[in-house]
Amino acid sequence: MRPMELLQAPPPGPSPRRGWIDSLGYYYRFYTDPIAFVGNRFEEYGDIYYAPSKGVGLYVLRHPDHLWQVLVKDGAKYGKTHTAFALLERVLGRGLLTTDGEVWRRQRRMLQPAFSAKRLAGYAEAMVDEAERAARGFYAGQVRDMSREMMELTLRVVSRTLFSHDVSGQTDAVAGAMDTLRRSIGVSEVLPSWLPSPGRGRLERSVDALDAIIEEMIDKRRGASEPPTPPDLLQMLVDAVDVEGDGGRLGDREIRDQLVTLFLAGHETTSHALTWTWYLLAQHPEVEDKLHAELDRVLAGRAPTYADLDALPYTSCVFDEAMRLYPPAYTLARRAEEDASIGPYAVPKGSEVIIWTYFTHRDARWYPEPDAFRPERFEPEAAAARPKVSYLPFGAGARACIGKTFALVEGRLLLATLAQRLRFELCEGERITVEPRVTLAPKGGVRMVVRRR
Ligand code: HEM
């Protein structure tokens, strides 16, 4: 379709909210159960709907063709500034996740080497080592909150591999700060900014706690006589030259913003993906048996290595399918920095877009019986038959996750190491629901009974 044939009227959608009572009602319904709320709207309006908010046009999407258009084909027309993430930006500052344009390009180039295949092979050993250490701490018959266990494990992995930092003794502080952060962001967004809110106070305090840990890391490294070889990501930042500024070293603030971003983006998502995987395995013994058979056949009791990953395709499929059902980054947000289009609709500059990965992943057109847990969907032939961008746990296009391969290697190795020795059963009466906040968390954790295999 040529641009002149584009429909200038927006797609169908709910009527605009009138006044603050209407707005509060909307926020209440949205925040109580965002999945049901948005799901109903897709049912009513189809693949794309328009729900302007606070004077900004908002396009809500789930169709792979629309996703491809926004994230890949016209990716350069969109930026990351988005009203929904204003608070997150306050926490992350100008890190890789939130910047745009030349600043983003420069940061991405600078950080990319830390995620090269060669580096990943090096990280793999530390990942398995941390998983083995965690496995030794699980005792048969114990009840453990897997959400918390996985959060601690992935935090240890990211700190050790990227920052050569041992977070022992600090995991509670970091996990606590992250938790408050997650909660406060949702609550604070609902309330008008002039209203003092306890959530906002807690948010400030948790940011301070995180900042203190990060400052200590930077100071320690600046004072270190022997930096790690090869240089880890923290060293790369400490050594980096600020080409945009005066050509001097990056300031503490810039380093801090990258570290907070990588801390946050680098462990919480992988942690949720693994927790959901244990939860799904516990409910699907036939999948668990097949996973165990592959691990026993390929590894025969020894620890997995980076080189084993290709020989563990079913393990990969299990992890991929868990992220289909529970994509940790369940929505993506963009703002049109110039006039654009989505399908037949014109999208004026300044409009915002929300992509609901969650609904793309649970669409029966691409995934028959979408709620069923079937790792076989990710066997190469089946995956190739689906439209591009019908699976996007790591996003798509230039802004796709820089840590994608890191996370896939980590997820598979942690899963393989733990599942070789342990099983986790859901506690009696435990009912798990999703809590869609910054990421898709299991609400209140997931208590499971540890069993030795
Ligand atoms: C299962 C684990 C993970 C998931 C599901 C995930 C998901 C995502 C998604 C969907 C995006 C794109 C956001 C957008 O388009 O707006 C993203 C970006 C990003 N992720 Fe991840 N991620 C994971 C693990 C990691 C890890 C391990 C790291 C770092 C150690 C990381 C660091 C980042 C960063 C820095 C960005 C911003 C990239 C850019 O804009 O250039 N992520 N992630």
Boltz pocket constraint, residues with backbone or C-beta under 6 A from the ligand:
constraints:
  - pocket:
      binder: B
      contacts: [[A, 96], [A, 97], [A, 98], [A, 99], [A, 108], [A, 158], [A, 261], [A, 262], [A, 265], [A, 266], [A, 267], [A, 269], [A, 270], [A, 273], [A, 327], [A, 328], [A, 329], [A, 331], [A, 332], [A, 333], [A, 392], [A, 393], [A, 394], [A, 395], [A, 396], [A, 398], [A, 399], [A, 400], [A, 401], [A, 402], [A, 403], [A, 404], [A, 406], [A, 407]]
      max_distance: 6.0
